[in-house]
């Protein structure tokens, strides 16, 4: 799912369903220390996504090793690698690439359902809310509010390794390209158990987006980056977004 959003050099490993519960996965002692007091749900997510990360390392020819949280919880990758991880109910993924191939990347996955009440006002600019209303009118099969939220999550995950600074939701103006008209893919009887009964996840769709940074952007190879470009997809009750920052 996320693999199709990223360029070829990126190693992506995903887990679905029971594989996303982290069962039978052993953590390194350093990781165990981080998660020792976590509730079961957090422990399962932490474990499963690190299993994905270690498999991605192997795909790049790098020996598996601990992935510990660093500043603001950002994962600390082995020297020479950059990457991103994401998890939600029933799904997790890790994407890694050698640092010479890309400057940064960010991925995010979410349930394809509307945002909880009040969240959109906290994360969306007035111009973004206006565009979302237009998208919802023309393409009601996609939960554009959740897609905007996910896009901003991916933007932040790509931003932070380049700057070491916080980026507020309202410091990036995201414009979504709706892409092609979605097509139906599954009947109500085949809906995943985790898929909300009122969701519109029986539709497949994909497109792109651009995030215009409203604060000074990061320097990449001595050049200022003023916008991030990304891609999105909706499939099987989930939506996913990815941002890639290239070298100049």
Protein Blocks (a to p, Z undefined) as FASTA:
>chain_A
ZZmmpcfklccdddehjllnopoiacdfklmmmmmmpcfklmmmmmmmmmmmmmmmmmno
pacddddddeehiacddehiacdddddehiacdddddfklpmbdcddddddddddehklm
mmpcfklmmmmmmmmmmmmmbcfklmmmmmmmmmmmmmmmmnopacdfklcccdddebja
dddfbdfklgcfklcfkbcklbccddddddddfbdcddeehiacfbdcdddddeehiacd
ddddddZZ
